[in-house]
């Protein structure tokens, strides 16, 4: 195989803020392309400072391992993922990009879409939420009004959390999901959830810090709103840990190291009776198309990356409040606009 890579700094439509005053105006991302004969596959991994991952660090790992990454005799993406997992064990984000490219490549070689290779179809699937990042109260309401949607993910984790939801509820009857990114303390979470339960909240993501398992057990036993793990469920081994502490998990392809482990995480979560969401890391349509192929296997989805960005890197993925379509291309189902 031949490996090519590109880095981009994609601008957000609005500055994107989550709890902890983490704000960004652009999303750095790495795009990789694997060529094999007349076929190619494309993959993406966004860079996230919270996980100490930058595009520069991923490129450095590529340069140090490029010959070995290309050397693999590609037959199946699962085998390639295992090879990468041992070759670059400390680079899950890069492994995700390469694994995604391998699945895109494999789908094209098999003349099929990934969701069809997984014996599913895009006829019955959840609709994506649209994320409203933290901002002034008026600005958050303005964003909701500017983007009529069936389901919103509202970022919380500030003093006026309840005021934010009260204000937004005055302007929409849409489903509301809350993402706290681990910013609440246990008692604070109990108090706020007791109020929020009257606002028709669909679910709450990561209310407490990722390692506050004692607090999560308390919330789990008291809440009437489903609780979903995000930062507490990064890798495959985390799925079983969430059983009895959360009602569901949010799988991020980039964090878990790709499509291959995500397939196994979904299977294990369902065997434990956990609901499954797949979430966005602000990927372009390249990475988001991988999420789209998982839709039939999911209970909830957050795949609004291309909606939040003002520049995209592929065509063929269309996202509306109630529907997602791929234009029929093989593999991931999209056409990169890199070349």
N, C-alpha and C positions, 0 to 999 in steps of 0.2 A: 504494500500500500504506500501511497504518498500522502503526507500530511501537510496541509496549508492552514494558516491561521491569520486572523485579523482581530484587531481591537477597535472598539468604538466607545464613544461617550455620548449616550443618547439623552437628549433633553426631555424633562418632564413638562407636561402642559402647565401644571402648577407645582411650586416647590412641595416636596413630599416630606412630611414630618410625622414621626411616631413618638411614643413616650420616651422620656429621657432627653428631650430636646435634640433628637437626632434628625437632622434636616439635610436634604440633598436636592439639588436642582437638576442633576444629570445622573444617569445610571451607566457606569462603566460595564462593558460586557465583552466577553471573548467568544469569537466564532471560529469553529474548526471545521475543516473539510477533509474527509478521507476519500481518496481516489483509488479505485481498483479496476483496472481495465477501462471499459467504457462507462463504468458506473461511478457515482460519487454519493456521499452522504454528508449531511451538514448537522452540526450540533452547537449548542450555546450554553454558556455558564456566565451568570452575572457575578460581579465582584461585590462583596459585602464586607465593609470595614468591621462590623460587629464580630465577624468570624475571622478577622485578620487576613482576609483574602483580597488581593488586588490583581488586576490584569497583568501587572508587571511580574508579580510572583508566579502566576500561572505560565506566562511566557518563558520565564527563567527555567521552570521545570520542563517545559516542552523542549527547549534548546539543549538541556542536559540529557534528555532521554529520547530525543527525536528518532534516532536510528532504531532504538529498541521498540518504540511505539509503532514505527512503520514495518518492522521486521516480521510481526505476527502473521502467520498463515491464516487469513480470515476465512472462517466457514460459518460460524454462528456468533451472534452478538453476546450471548451469555458466556461463552468461552473467552471472548475478548475482554469482557468486563473482569472476569477472574484474573486474567493475565495482567490487566492494568491495576487491579486492586493490590496485587503483589509487587508490581513494578514501581508504582507511585502511591504507596499506601497513605501518605500524609497529604494527598491532593485530591480530596473527594469532589471538589468543584470542577477541576479539570477532568477527572475521571467521568463525571456526568456528561460534559460536553463531548468527549470522545465516545462514550457509550451511546449517547443520542445519535451521533453521526453514524455509528456502527449499525444501529437499528434502522436509520433512514436508508443507509446503503443496502442493508439486508432486504428491506421491503421492496426496494427497486429491483434487486436481483431476483426476488420472488414474484415480481410483477403484482404487488398487492399493497394495500394500506395496512398499517400496523394493527388497527383495531379489528380488521378482518383476519389477520394472522392470529389474533388472540380470540377468534371465534365470537366476536361481539359485533354489534351494529350501532349506527348513530340514529336510532329511531326513538329511543326512550332514555333520556339522560337529564341531569340537573342543569339548571341555568346558572350562569355565573353572576356573582355579586360585583358591584362596582365600589371601589374603595374611596372613602373620604378621609384624607389625611388630616392630622391635627392642624388647626389654624385658629384665627379669631372666630368667635361664635358666628358673627355675621358672614364671614367668608365660608365657613363650613355649610351654612344654610344656603348660601349663594351657589356653591358647588352642587348641592343636591338639586336645586331648582334648575340649574343649567344642564343637568344630565338626568332626565327622567328615566328611572330604572325600576325593575321589579324587586330588586334586592340590593341593599347597601351593606358594605362592611365599614363600620365607623371606628376609627382609631380613637381609643380613650387612654386614660392613665394620667389625668391631670385633675386639679382640684375641682373644676366645674364640670365633671363628667355628666352628672345628672342634668344639669342645665343644658348641656349640649344635646342630649337625647330628647329632652322636653321640647327644645326649639325645633329640632329636625322633625319630630313627630307632628308638629303643627302644619308641616308642609308636605308630608307624604304618608300614605298608608302602606308603603312597600314593606317587605320583610327587612328587618334590621338585624345584622350580626355585629357583634362587638369584638374588637381585638385590642387587648390591653398590653400585649407584649411584655407581660410579667411585671407590670408596674404597681399592682396593688399589694398591700399587706393583707394578712388573713382577715382581721376584723373589719378593715375597710371594705374588702370584697364582700363579706357577709352583709354589711350594712347597705352597700350599693346594690347588690343583687336583690335584696328585699324590696328595694324601691323599683328597680328596673323590671322586675317581674310583671309589673302593671303596664308596661309599654310594649307588650307583644314582641319580645326579643327572641329571635330564633335560636341563637347559640352565643356562647362567649368563648373566645380563644385566649388561651394562656393568661388567666387572671393573675397568677402568682409567679414568682421567679421559678426558673426551671427546676431547681433542686429543693423547693419547699414542698416535699411530699406529705409531711404531716398536715400542713395547711390545706393541701389539695384534698386529702382524705376528709377533713372537716367540711370543706365546701361540697364535695361529692355527696356526702351524707345529708346535706341540708338543702341544696339548691333544687329549684324546680325548672331551671334553665339549663339545657345541656352544655357541658363544658368540654372543650376540645384542646388537646395538647398540640403545641407548635414547637417552641424551643425545648420542651421536655421530650419531644419525640423527633430526633434527628436521624438516628441510624436504626438499622434493623433490630438490634438488641433492645432498643428502647420501647418497642411496641408492647411487649409483654409487661414491662414495668408500668405502663399506663393503665393496665386493666385494674379496675377497682378505684382508680383515682380520677379518671376522665371518662366521658361517655363516647368520645371519638378522638381520632388523631388527624392532624393536618400534615400530609406528606409533601415535602418540597423536593423536587427532583434534584436540584442543585446540591442541597444539603445532604441528602441520603446517598449521593454519588451516582445517580442515574436511573434510567428506565428499568434496568435489570433488577436492582434491589427493590425498587418501588413495587414491582409485580409481586415479589415475595411478601413485602410489608402489607399489601392489601389482603393477600390470602390469609396471613396470620391474624390481622386485625378482625377480619370477618369471622374467623374461627373462634375468636374470643368474644364475639358479640359487640365489638366496637364499631361505631360508624366511621366512615372514611371520607375525608375531604382531601382534595389536592389543591395546593396553594401556589400563588404567584410569587416570584422573586423579582418582579418587574422585568421579565424577559420580553424581548421582541416577539414577533409572530413566529420566529424560528423555535424558540424554546416553548412558547405557548402552544404551538401546534402539537408538541409531544403530549402536553396535558390534554388537549382535545381528543387525542386517540384513546385516552384512559376514561373518557366521560361515561361510557356504559357501565363501568365498574365502580363509579363513585356515588356517594349519597349527597355530597355537596361539592362545589367547586368555586375557586377564586382564580380566574384566569384573565384578569383585566389588564395585564401588563401593556399590551398594545394600545389600550384605551387611555392609559395614563401618560403614555409617551407621545411626544409630538413628532417623532421620527421613527420609522420602522425599517426592518431589514429583509422583509419578504412579503410576497403577495399570495393570496389564495385562502387565507383564513378570515372569515367574517364572523363578527360577534355582535349579537343584538341582545336586548333584554331577555328574550325568551328562547333564542336559538343560536347554535353555532354551526357553521358549515365550512367544509374543506372543499377546494375546487376540483378534487378528483385526481390530483397528482399522486404518484405512488409514494410509498414510504411514509414520511410525516404528513404528506398531503399539501405541501406548500412549495413555492418557487422562490429561492433566495434572490435578492436584488443586489447582491454584492458585486456581480460582474456583468 
